[in-house]
């Protein structure tokens, strides 16, 4: 990973090839990392089973903020009342909610540490060590995931009482997602702390204004969501197949975004 940089460099590398071509040039080498989005999709086993028994088609656009898996393309079934998706199901009992959610944050954060650390190392050195990424970024990724969950809860739970403000909150969340989407990638690419990575992400979006890329990813994920949702709703075998298909697809979106952020941050990558 590159050392943190606060400004442009005179000898910054150029990237003449389009992001899509560069993504696929890295994907074959990084393909084992697709096991992470596959695992996170399968951890919500009850949602996967419920989705397999649901008819219809859904369109879901996902922005390049975090880790992609099947649930980035397909809406997970939700029941009534207060509930949260955790490994192996949905919990509605408040006494169980906090410890299980805490365990999920730790597991998910550790997976993200190895995953994003390996992507950053893979595109900058041509090799990767998943376990080293967990050791290096584990604490930061767990804390980042916890911060995001607490922030979302603080914003959206009060809206259950004042529903008309929900649209305003969604728009605010969309703007914040755009302004800070490079955070997790910068954290791994430049080995920064959470606060430093967030400041750097805001600086990069202000300087480069990658709104076109941000929206392009959303449009492509929406297009991909149609066949994936049809497959997911085609029964248990179809849902399992959809999770397998979505895993390398999700990895491709994460690799492509990492390459875009590296280009914005002027971090040298290998081809």
C-alpha positions as CSV (number, residue, x, y, z in Angstrom):
1,X,0.0,0.0,0.0
2,X,1.1,3.5,-0.7
3,X,2.0,6.0,1.9
4,X,-0.6,8.7,2.6
5,X,-0.4,11.6,0.2
6,X,-2.0,15.0,0.7
7,X,-1.7,16.5,-2.8
8,X,-1.0,15.8,-6.4
9,X,2.3,14.5,-7.5
10,X,4.2,15.8,-10.5
11,X,5.2,12.3,-11.6
12,X,1.8,10.7,-10.9
13,X,1.2,7.6,-13.1
14,X,-1.2,7.9,-16.0
15,X,-4.0,5.3,-16.6
16,X,-4.8,5.3,-20.3
17,X,-6.9,2.1,-20.2
18,X,-10.5,2.4,-19.2
19,X,-11.5,1.3,-15.7
20,X,-13.5,-1.6,-17.0
21,X,-10.6,-3.1,-18.9
22,X,-8.2,-2.6,-16.0
23,X,-10.7,-4.2,-13.6
24,X,-10.9,-7.4,-15.6
25,X,-7.1,-7.5,-16.0
26,X,-6.9,-7.7,-12.2
27,X,-10.0,-9.9,-11.6
28,X,-8.5,-13.3,-12.5
29,X,-5.7,-12.8,-10.0
30,X,-8.0,-11.6,-7.3
31,X,-10.8,-14.1,-7.9
32,X,-10.3,-16.1,-4.7
33,X,-11.5,-13.0,-2.9
34,X,-15.0,-13.6,-4.3
35,X,-15.4,-16.1,-1.5
36,X,-16.0,-13.1,0.8
37,X,-19.1,-11.7,-0.9
38,X,-20.3,-15.3,-1.3
39,X,-19.9,-15.9,2.4
40,X,-21.6,-12.7,3.4
41,X,-24.6,-13.5,1.1
42,X,-24.9,-17.0,2.5
43,X,-24.7,-15.8,6.1
44,X,-28.2,-14.4,5.8
45,X,-29.5,-17.9,5.2
46,X,-33.1,-17.3,6.2
47,X,-33.3,-14.2,4.0
48,X,-31.9,-16.2,1.1
49,X,-34.5,-19.0,1.7
50,X,-37.3,-16.4,2.0
51,X,-36.2,-14.6,-1.2
52,X,-36.2,-18.0,-3.1
53,X,-39.9,-18.4,-2.2
54,X,-40.8,-14.9,-3.4
55,X,-42.1,-14.2,-6.9
56,X,-41.4,-11.1,-9.0
57,X,-38.5,-9.0,-10.1
58,X,-36.7,-6.1,-8.4
59,X,-34.4,-3.4,-9.5
60,X,-31.8,-2.2,-7.0
61,X,-29.2,0.4,-7.6
62,X,-26.2,0.2,-5.3
63,X,-23.5,2.9,-4.9
64,X,-19.8,2.0,-4.5
65,X,-19.6,2.8,-0.8
66,X,-18.7,-0.6,0.7
67,X,-18.6,-4.3,0.0
68,X,-20.8,-5.8,-2.7
69,X,-22.6,-9.2,-2.5
70,X,-26.0,-10.6,-3.6
71,X,-27.9,-8.2,-1.3
72,X,-26.4,-5.3,-3.1
73,X,-28.4,-6.4,-6.2
74,X,-31.4,-8.1,-4.6
75,X,-33.7,-6.7,-1.9
76,X,-33.7,-9.0,1.1
77,X,-37.2,-9.9,2.4
78,X,-38.3,-7.8,5.5
79,X,-41.0,-8.5,8.0
80,X,-43.0,-6.2,10.2
81,X,-41.8,-4.5,13.3
82,X,-38.2,-3.8,14.4
83,X,-35.8,-6.3,13.1
84,X,-32.2,-6.6,11.9
85,X,-30.5,-9.0,9.6
86,X,-27.7,-10.9,11.2
87,X,-25.9,-14.2,10.3
88,X,-28.4,-17.1,9.7
89,X,-31.5,-15.0,10.1
90,X,-33.4,-12.0,11.3
91,X,-33.6,-11.1,15.0
92,X,-36.6,-9.4,16.4
93,X,-35.9,-9.9,20.1
94,X,-34.2,-6.8,21.6
95,X,-32.3,-8.7,24.3
96,X,-30.6,-10.7,21.6
97,X,-30.2,-7.9,19.2
98,X,-27.2,-6.0,20.6
99,X,-24.9,-9.0,21.3
100,X,-25.7,-10.6,17.9
101,X,-25.3,-7.4,16.0
102,X,-22.0,-6.8,17.8
103,X,-20.8,-10.2,16.8
104,X,-21.9,-9.6,13.2
105,X,-20.0,-6.3,13.1
106,X,-16.8,-7.9,14.3
107,X,-17.1,-10.8,11.8
108,X,-18.1,-8.5,8.9
109,X,-15.4,-5.9,9.8
110,X,-12.8,-8.6,9.9
111,X,-13.9,-10.0,6.5
112,X,-13.8,-6.4,5.1
113,X,-10.3,-5.9,6.5
114,X,-8.9,-8.9,4.7
115,X,-11.0,-8.2,1.6
116,X,-10.3,-4.5,1.0
117,X,-6.7,-4.9,2.3
118,X,-6.2,-7.7,-0.3
119,X,-7.8,-5.7,-3.1
120,X,-5.5,-2.7,-2.3
121,X,-2.4,-4.9,-2.1
122,X,-3.4,-6.8,-5.3
123,X,-3.9,-3.8,-7.5
124,X,-0.7,-2.0,-6.2
125,X,1.7,-5.0,-5.9
126,X,0.2,-7.8,-8.0
127,X,-0.1,-10.1,-5.0
128,X,-2.2,-10.2,-1.8
129,X,-2.3,-11.7,1.7
130,X,-5.8,-11.9,3.1
131,X,-4.7,-12.7,6.7
132,X,-2.2,-9.8,6.7
133,X,-5.1,-7.5,5.7
134,X,-7.1,-8.7,8.7
135,X,-4.3,-8.1,11.1
136,X,-3.4,-4.7,9.6
137,X,-6.9,-3.2,9.1
138,X,-9.1,-5.4,11.3
139,X,-9.6,-2.9,14.2
140,X,-10.2,0.0,11.9
141,X,-12.7,-1.8,9.7
142,X,-14.7,-3.1,12.7
143,X,-14.8,0.4,14.2
144,X,-15.8,1.9,10.8
145,X,-18.6,-0.6,10.4
146,X,-19.8,0.1,14.0
147,X,-19.7,3.9,13.4
148,X,-21.7,3.6,10.2
149,X,-24.4,1.4,11.9
150,X,-24.7,3.7,14.9
151,X,-24.9,6.8,12.5
152,X,-27.6,5.1,10.4
153,X,-29.6,4.1,13.5
154,X,-29.3,7.7,14.9
155,X,-30.6,9.1,11.6
156,X,-33.3,6.6,10.6
157,X,-34.8,5.3,13.8
158,X,-36.3,8.7,14.8
159,X,-37.9,8.7,11.3
160,X,-40.2,5.9,12.4
161,X,-41.9,8.5,14.5
162,X,-41.8,11.2,11.8
163,X,-42.2,9.3,8.5
164,X,-42.4,12.5,6.2
165,X,-38.8,13.2,6.9
166,X,-37.7,9.8,5.5
167,X,-37.3,11.2,2.0
168,X,-35.1,14.0,3.3
169,X,-33.0,11.5,5.2
170,X,-32.6,9.3,2.1
171,X,-31.4,12.3,0.1
172,X,-29.0,13.3,2.8
173,X,-27.7,9.7,3.0
174,X,-27.2,9.7,-0.8
175,X,-25.2,13.0,-0.7
176,X,-23.0,11.8,2.2
177,X,-22.5,8.4,0.4
178,X,-21.2,10.3,-2.6
179,X,-18.9,12.7,-0.7
180,X,-17.3,9.9,1.4
181,X,-17.5,6.8,-0.8
182,X,-13.7,6.5,-1.3
183,X,-13.2,6.2,2.6
184,X,-12.9,2.5,2.9
185,X,-10.7,2.3,-0.2
186,X,-8.4,5.1,0.9
187,X,-8.1,3.5,4.3
188,X,-6.6,0.4,2.7
189,X,-4.7,2.0,-0.2
190,X,-2.9,4.6,1.9
191,X,-3.0,2.8,5.3
192,X,-4.9,5.7,7.0
193,X,-6.9,5.9,10.2
194,X,-10.7,6.3,9.9
195,X,-10.8,10.1,10.4
196,X,-7.8,10.7,8.1
197,X,-9.4,8.4,5.4
198,X,-12.7,10.3,5.7
199,X,-11.0,13.6,5.3
200,X,-9.0,12.3,2.4
201,X,-12.1,10.9,0.7
202,X,-13.9,14.2,1.0
203,X,-10.8,16.0,-0.5
204,X,-10.7,13.6,-3.4
205,X,-14.4,13.9,-4.3
206,X,-14.2,17.7,-4.1
207,X,-11.1,17.8,-6.3
208,X,-12.1,15.2,-8.9
209,X,-15.9,15.3,-8.7
210,X,-16.4,11.6,-9.8
211,X,-20.2,12.0,-9.9
212,X,-20.3,10.3,-13.4
213,X,-18.5,7.2,-12.1
214,X,-20.7,7.1,-8.9
215,X,-23.9,7.2,-11.0
216,X,-22.5,4.8,-13.6
217,X,-21.9,2.2,-11.0
218,X,-25.5,2.7,-9.7
219,X,-26.9,2.3,-13.2
220,X,-24.9,-0.9,-13.9
221,X,-25.8,-2.5,-10.6
222,X,-29.5,-1.7,-11.3
223,X,-29.2,-3.5,-14.7
224,X,-27.5,-6.5,-13.1
225,X,-30.1,-6.6,-10.4
226,X,-32.9,-7.7,-12.8
227,X,-31.5,-11.1,-13.9
228,X,-30.1,-11.7,-10.4
229,X,-33.4,-11.1,-8.8
230,X,-35.2,-13.3,-11.2
231,X,-32.7,-16.1,-10.4
232,X,-33.0,-15.5,-6.7
233,X,-36.8,-15.8,-6.8
234,X,-36.6,-19.1,-8.9
235,X,-36.4,-21.4,-5.8
236,X,-33.6,-22.5,-3.4
237,X,-31.3,-23.7,-6.2
238,X,-31.8,-20.5,-8.1
239,X,-31.1,-18.4,-5.0
240,X,-27.9,-20.3,-4.3
241,X,-26.8,-19.9,-7.9
242,X,-27.6,-16.2,-7.7
243,X,-25.3,-15.9,-4.7
244,X,-22.5,-17.7,-6.5
245,X,-22.9,-15.5,-9.6
246,X,-23.1,-12.3,-7.6
247,X,-19.9,-13.0,-5.7
248,X,-17.4,-12.4,-8.6
249,X,-19.6,-9.7,-9.9
250,X,-19.5,-7.9,-6.6
251,X,-15.8,-8.3,-6.5
252,X,-15.5,-6.7,-9.9
253,X,-17.4,-3.6,-8.7
254,X,-15.1,-3.3,-5.6
255,X,-12.0,-3.8,-7.7
256,X,-13.2,-1.2,-10.2
257,X,-13.9,1.3,-7.5
258,X,-10.6,0.7,-5.8
259,X,-8.9,1.4,-9.2
260,X,-10.9,4.6,-9.6
261,X,-10.0,5.8,-6.1
262,X,-6.3,4.8,-6.6
263,X,-6.4,6.9,-9.8
264,X,-7.9,9.8,-8.0
265,X,-5.4,9.5,-5.1
266,X,-2.5,9.1,-7.5
267,X,-1.6,5.7,-6.1
268,X,0.5,3.7,-8.5
269,X,-1.1,0.4,-9.6
270,X,0.2,-2.6,-11.5
271,X,-1.3,-3.9,-14.7
